[in-house]
Amino acid sequence: MNKNIAILAGDGIGPEVTAEAVKALNAVAETFGHQFKYAESLIGAAAIDATGNPFPEATEESCKSADAILFGAIGDPKYDNDPNAKVRPEQGLLKMRKNLGLFANVRPVSSYDALLPISPLKEHIIKGTDFVVFRELTGGIYFGEPRGRSEDGNTAFDSCVYSKTEIERISHLAFKAAENRRKKLTLVDKANVLATSRLWRETVKEISSQYPKVELDFMFVDNAAMKIIQNPKDFDVVLTENMFGDIITDEASVISGSLGLLPSASLGTKSSLFEPIHGSYPQAAGKGIANPLGAILSAAMLLEYAFELKEESQIIKDAVANSLKAGFATEDIQKENPKNTKEVGDFVVKEIKKLVTVSA
């Protein structure tokens, strides 16, 4: 298989962890006989510094011509800490999602037995957790118009807007995923208060008739936030709108034991992007302490969702699990004798090649 992958390493630790993910992809290509070609482009603060634009036209064209996009992280303190900054790195992220039509964010949440002791939650609660969140990514309050402030500056307003079409397209993806899992879908909303949530609930109910094998239930977002901590094993596929999804997926990240472990996919009709959910973590940039496993697992998602290479994807996942089982991890996970970013990436690459040899 020959595929083109756009590389958007971004800011902070983005370039470091993305480099390790590319090494994992190269190991897969080498052992399975695939060919992956990479095209690197700027985004975020790096792009602002070079062009004044957080999502330059050249980057957009590179993304549109690629078969998939591997993304690192975005954000820089010199913009984050400047309330008067007119252009911000995060504007590039929102523009990219909108222009590329990346309407569905997919975030798997799993517990690793080797990491149960380091999670802030009790082991018996999180052991065996395995659910996935489908978050609508290009609508809602993050994109709603009008928005702004009053002339005197004392009042601010944002609009939360959703169309039935936006809800339908991500709902179908979530239901199809549920059909291939434990056949349970939970819609997380706030239908007792919000008109947009009532539209979500009505639309998802209508669609559910097309998926009779999937059990559908509903949960208010405040209750869902509590249940994710109390009994995360009760969830299979979670479907929700943009802001609610942003919040509950970050909350769910504590289940794995480290934010650096969680990958994600952003899917559209023509493009698909894969990234770890951690931020740019500028304090760690250049120190070799960043956890690359979230980026490596994002590469695994890329193989599965963009290229339908499920066996190759599973090999990467198993290699990451072996790394954790062996205690070969960065300092956020392994407090005693931690490894650096490159060492962890090298270990995963060795495990990929070893696993392929065993399965051959």
PyMOL commands that set and color helices and strands:
alter all, ss='L'
color gray80, all
select helices_A, chain A and resi 14-32+45-51+57-65+77-80+89-99+113-118+123-126+140-142+164-179+195-208+221-230+232-234+242-255+259-261+282-284+293-306+310-325+341-359
alter helices_A, ss='H'
color red, helices_A
select strands_A, chain A and resi 2-10+35-40+68-73+102-110+130-136+148-149+156-157+184-189+215-220+237-240+263-268+272-276
alter strands_A, ss='S'
color yellow, strands_A
deselect
rebuild
show_as cartoon
